Amino acid sequence: MSEEKDYDILVTIDGEYKTRFIKSYCNRKPWHKVTPQEVESFMPGQILEICVKVGDTVKKGDELILFKAMKMNNHIKAAVDGKVKAVNIAVGDNVPKGVVMIELE
């Protein structure tokens, strides 16, 4: 059997079973714990409006962003009370899934 070039790491279990991880598995984005202070994009979309700026105090349920995804406008709201630490996006930006758009303190 020929060696596949797409495989990087060989794992042997109990000396009998061998498997390899493909390159896309090895290059995947590592998991990280989601915190309520980080507002991430839940799917790819476009920023239509940013309702806060750095230094603003927000309460749980306050609107932060108007986000267009899959032809629908989504009102992204604060999950916790806090102060806006950073706004990492701009109006008109197209963002992929998993981008931290707003950080709260």
NORZI-V957689 format. One record per residue. PSI is psi in whole degrees, -180 to 180 (* if undefined). Layout:
BEGIN
psi->PSI
psi->PSI
END
This chain:
BEGIN
psi->132
psi->152
psi->134
psi->136
psi->-19
psi->-9
psi->134
psi->-47
psi->133
psi->130
psi->130
psi->128
psi->121
psi->24
psi->1
psi->-41
psi->129
psi->139
psi->162
psi->147
psi->133
psi->162
psi->-40
psi->-33
psi->-42
psi->-29
psi->7
psi->157
psi->127
psi->149
psi->143
psi->150
psi->131
psi->132
psi->148
psi->-14
psi->-12
psi->120
psi->109
psi->153
psi->130
psi->-13
psi->166
psi->143
psi->-172
psi->141
psi->119
psi->-37
psi->141
psi->121
psi->-3
psi->166
psi->167
psi->133
psi->-16
psi->145
psi->131
psi->151
psi->156
psi->127
psi->-10
psi->142
psi->133
psi->-46
psi->145
psi->117
psi->123
psi->121
psi->134
psi->45
psi->17
psi->142
psi->124
psi->128
psi->107
psi->125
psi->158
psi->134
psi->-21
psi->163
psi->150
psi->-174
psi->137
psi->116
psi->-41
psi->145
psi->111
psi->15
psi->170
psi->157
psi->132
psi->-13
psi->140
psi->120
psi->141
psi->175
psi->141
psi->8
psi->133
psi->110
psi->-43
psi->139
psi->135
psi->155
psi->*
END
